[in-house]
Amino acid sequence: MNQLKIDQLIEIFNILADDTRLKIILNLTNNELNVSQIYQKVNQNNNLTLSAISHQLKQLSNLKLVTSKKQGKNKYFKLSDNFCWCLIKSAQDHIQKKGCSKCQAIKK
């Protein structure tokens, strides 16, 4: 793997390591939401501004982790089809100690 690919991988993990961005991603898992809806869901215990949520969405969009479409005055966001979301699902399974059958097969 060349250095550019390593740097891109680090950038994705850095993006996912942020509490607010991860909450945004988790809220978009099964939903297409506009900025106000994301703000309401993510900002329950935080002191974030709507502008801060928009900034986080811009970062996620720049890495092509989320996509958006404009409907009237609202911009709706959803998870990108170009990212392997099983990475997050696998991490959740790891936390719940479920493991991954594919990983277990590799270890054998």
C-alpha positions as CSV (number, residue, x, y, z in Angstrom):
1,M,0.0,0.0,0.0
2,N,1.5,3.4,-1.0
3,Q,1.7,6.4,1.3
4,L,-1.2,8.2,-0.4
5,K,-3.5,5.3,0.4
6,I,-2.3,5.1,4.0
7,D,-2.9,8.8,4.4
8,Q,-6.5,8.4,3.0
9,L,-7.1,5.5,5.4
10,I,-5.9,7.6,8.4
11,E,-8.1,10.5,7.3
12,I,-11.2,8.2,7.3
13,F,-10.4,6.8,10.7
14,N,-9.8,10.4,12.0
15,I,-13.1,11.5,10.6
16,L,-14.9,8.5,12.2
17,A,-13.1,9.1,15.6
18,D,-15.0,12.4,16.1
19,D,-18.0,12.1,18.5
20,T,-20.2,14.4,16.5
21,R,-19.4,13.0,13.1
22,L,-19.9,9.5,14.3
23,K,-23.3,10.4,15.8
24,I,-24.2,12.0,12.4
25,I,-23.3,8.9,10.6
26,L,-25.2,6.6,13.0
27,N,-28.3,8.8,12.7
28,L,-28.0,8.5,8.9
29,T,-27.7,4.8,8.9
30,N,-31.4,4.2,8.1
31,N,-32.6,7.7,7.4
32,E,-32.2,10.6,5.0
33,L,-32.3,13.7,7.1
34,N,-31.9,17.5,6.6
35,V,-29.5,19.6,8.6
36,S,-32.2,20.7,11.2
37,Q,-33.2,17.1,11.8
38,I,-29.6,16.0,12.2
39,Y,-29.1,18.9,14.6
40,Q,-32.0,17.8,16.7
41,K,-30.9,14.2,16.9
42,V,-27.1,14.8,17.5
43,N,-27.3,17.9,19.7
44,Q,-29.4,16.4,22.6
45,N,-26.6,16.7,25.2
46,N,-24.1,18.9,23.4
47,N,-23.7,22.6,23.0
48,L,-23.4,22.5,19.2
49,T,-24.6,25.1,16.9
50,L,-26.4,24.4,13.6
51,S,-23.4,25.9,11.9
52,A,-21.1,23.3,13.6
53,I,-23.3,20.5,12.4
54,S,-23.2,21.9,8.9
55,H,-19.4,22.1,9.1
56,Q,-19.2,18.4,10.2
57,L,-21.5,17.5,7.3
58,K,-19.2,19.3,4.9
59,Q,-16.2,17.3,6.1
60,L,-18.1,14.1,5.7
61,S,-19.2,15.2,2.3
62,N,-15.7,16.1,1.2
63,L,-14.6,12.5,2.0
64,K,-17.6,11.2,0.1
65,L,-19.0,9.5,3.3
66,V,-22.3,11.3,2.9
67,T,-24.2,12.7,-0.1
68,S,-26.8,15.3,-0.3
69,K,-29.7,16.4,-2.5
70,K,-31.6,19.7,-2.4
71,Q,-35.4,19.6,-2.1
72,G,-36.9,23.1,-2.0
73,K,-35.1,25.1,0.7
74,N,-33.8,21.9,2.5
75,K,-30.7,19.9,1.8
76,Y,-31.1,16.2,2.7
77,F,-28.1,14.0,3.6
78,K,-27.7,10.2,3.4
79,L,-24.8,7.8,3.7
80,S,-22.8,7.4,0.5
81,D,-23.2,4.2,-1.4
82,N,-19.4,4.4,-2.1
83,F,-18.3,3.6,1.4
84,C,-18.1,0.2,3.1
85,W,-20.4,0.7,6.1
86,C,-19.7,-2.8,7.3
87,L,-16.6,-1.2,9.0
88,I,-18.9,0.5,11.5
89,K,-21.1,-2.5,11.8
90,S,-18.1,-4.7,12.5
91,A,-16.9,-2.3,15.2
92,Q,-20.4,-2.4,16.8
93,D,-20.3,-6.2,16.7
94,H,-16.8,-6.1,18.3
95,I,-18.0,-4.0,21.1
96,Q,-20.9,-6.4,21.7
97,K,-18.4,-9.2,21.5
98,K,-20.2,-10.8,18.6
99,G,-17.1,-11.0,16.5
100,C,-17.0,-11.4,12.7
101,S,-17.3,-14.7,11.0
102,K,-15.1,-13.6,8.1
103,C,-12.4,-12.5,10.5
104,Q,-12.6,-15.8,12.5
105,A,-12.2,-17.7,9.2
106,I,-9.1,-15.7,8.3
107,K,-7.5,-16.5,11.7
108,K,-7.9,-20.3,11.2
